[in-house]
Amino acid sequence: MNAFNVRLAGQDDVEQLCQLLGQLFEQEAEFSPDPELQAKGLLLILKGQDVGRILLAESSGQIIGMINLLYTVSTALGGRVAFLEDMVVDRSFRSLGVGEKLLNAGLDHARADGCLRVTLLTDQDNGRAHSFYERNGFLRSTMVPFRRLLMDD
């Protein structure tokens, strides 16, 4: 594999990021790829000052991975925390260290931005992702996620 670097994403990267999100949402039970909606969401993050960060891994001008961290405030911890909303590595570049480098870069940015915790969700049956996050210091939470879509009300 060619060397790759990690950098902050910009608005010019949205089209390639949508392609990666398509790979992610194809495998998730609750979501489906929709490039128009994904582009809209990515632009909201990229244009927002304190919304969060999108980092990408790039090799020879091709985006091969991304991590998306969204920021909020925890009243329990009394400070800023991050939610790891999306993380995906292109199928052709998995198991080559890209994910770990992206995750570490994302955690470094979260720390630098004053975050006290990073939380994430995975599909219950995604054992590969569970192992990856546990190897990288994440612990399973006893919290149970609930969700209600407001756009259907």
N, C-alpha and C positions, 0 to 999 in steps of 0.2 A: 504494500500500500504506500502511496505517496504520503509525505508528511502532511499534517493538518494543523490548522491553528484555530483558536477560539477567539471570538470577538463579539462585541455588542451588535445586535441586528439594527438595520435601518429600514426606512420605508421602501427602498429599492429592492429589499430582500423578500418582500411579502409573497410574491408569486412562487418562489422556490420553497418558502416556508409552508405555504398552503399545500404544496405537493407532499411534503413530509407529514403534515397533519393528516392528509388523506390516508397515508399508510397507517398512522396511529388509529384513526377513527374506523378504519376497516376492521380492525381487530377488537374494538371495544364493543361491549354489549349495549350500552346506553346511547351511543352516539353514531352518527353517520357522516361521511365526508360531504361537505357543502362548501366548495371553494369561495363562494361569494360571502357566506357568513363567516368563514374562517378569516378571510381578508379583512372584513369589517372589524372583527375582534382584535386581530393583530394590530391594525392601525389605531384602534382606541388605546392600546397599550403603548405603542410607539410614540404617539402624540401626547400622552399624558405624562406630566412631570413626575408625579409620585405614584403612579399606578403600579409600576413594577419594572422588570427587566426581561428582555429576550436576548439570550446569547445563542450563538450558532457556532458549529464546527464547520470548517471549510477546507476543501482540498482541491487544488488546481482550479479555483473559481467556482466549484460546485459545493453547494450547501449539503453536508452529509449528516447533520444532526442539529437538534435545537433543544433548549430548555427555556421554559417560560415561568417566571416567578412573579406572583401578584402580591402586593403589600396591603396589609391592614393593621389594626391595632388589637392586641390582646388585653382585655381588662384583667385577666388572671395573672399575666406576667407584667402588666403595667408598661407595655411598650410595643414597638413595631414587631410584627411577625410576617412571615412569608408563607404563601401557599404555592407549592409547586404544581402548577396547573397542567402543563404539558411537558413531556420529555420523550423524544423519539430520535432514533438513529436509523438512517437509511438501511434497508435490508442488506444491501451489498457491503455495508461497512460495520456490521455488528460483530461482536466478539474480538474487536481489534483495539480496545481501550478508548474508543471515542466517547462512549457513555460515561465512563468514570472521569475522564478529563472534563467533559461538559458539566457533570454534576459538581465536581470540585470547584470549577470556575463559578458556577451558580452560587454555591455555598459561600465562596469568598466574596462575591458581590453582595449577597444578603448580609453577611457580617459587616462589610464596609458601609452598607446602608443602614446599619443599626438594628438589624433583625435579631431577635432573641430565640426564634424557633422557626423551623421549616416543617410544614405539614403537607402530606400528599395522599392521594387516593389511587388505588389500582383496582382492576377487576379482581373479584374474589378468586377466580380460577387462573390468574396469571402468575403461576409459580416462578417463572423465570424473572419477572420483575420483582417479586417479593424477595427472592434470593439476592438479586442485585442490590436492592436498597438495604437489606439487612447486612450484607457484606460491607456496605458503605456507611454503617453506623446508625441507620434508622431502626427504630423499635416499633413493633405493632402497638397500636393504641387500643384501649378498651372502649373508646368512643365509637358509636355507630352512626354512619351518615344517613340523613334523611334529606329528601329533596322534593320541592314542589315547583313546577314550572308556572310562572306567572303569565307567560304569554298566551297560555291556553284559557285563562280566566275570562 
